[in-house]
Amino acid sequence: MVMVILKKVVNWKNAFIGLLIINILIAASAIILALLPNNTKFKLMGNGNGEDRKRVALTIQSDKQDINALIQYYLEKETRRPLNYEVLLTDRVELRGEMTVFERDIPLTMTFIPEVQENGDIMLKQDSMSIGRLQVPVSMVLKYVADNYPLPEWVEIIPNEQSIYVSLQELELQSDTKVQFSRFDLEQNDIKLNLLVPVED
């Protein structure tokens, strides 16, 4: 008799815990959907790189202010070192820092035009440069930046092509979520990106 009662108690506890977990998942899903922008779109798609894993693409409309905050966060998170430079989105992508020449720190500002790649990565093409009154080749300055500025592994400076490649495919996010940009128009403050969230193993 006692064993029967114990089994019923155990079954009741298991059922209660299962129901509680289901309620928590439903509540969490509702909160996530409520916090997403109104124009967020959902789309089920393949990974696009030959993997069988399916992902849900959440299309998000953003702006320069939000992306600036994300850039700062991920630069500090990935480098894990104090930054001696700043990346800022205006009408261009601006890199601001200093360049040491003859033991003097000279203000450095470079601007880049972003180009969205087919895979959602970003290529930054050098647009203008200011280093006080110095006349220095762009490739030399980019090499200086690569050698002296702490950069995440997913940011590659290509001095000979006067460009910087931002490989978002290598950016590690929670739950193996991936990021792809579909639009990056700074002059119109029109930025769209896809969050690719895995939905099956």
Secondary structure, DSSP 8 states (H G I E B T S, - for coil): -HHHHHHHHHHHHHHHHHHHHHHHHHHHHHHHHHHS-TT-EEEEEE-SSS---EEEEEEEEE-HHHHHHHHHHHHHHHH-S--SSEEEESSSEEEEEEEEETTEEEEEEEEEEEEE-TTS-EEEEEEEEE-TT----HHHHHHHHHHHS---TTEEEEGGGTEEEE-GGG---GGG-EEEEEEEETTTTEEEEEEEEE---
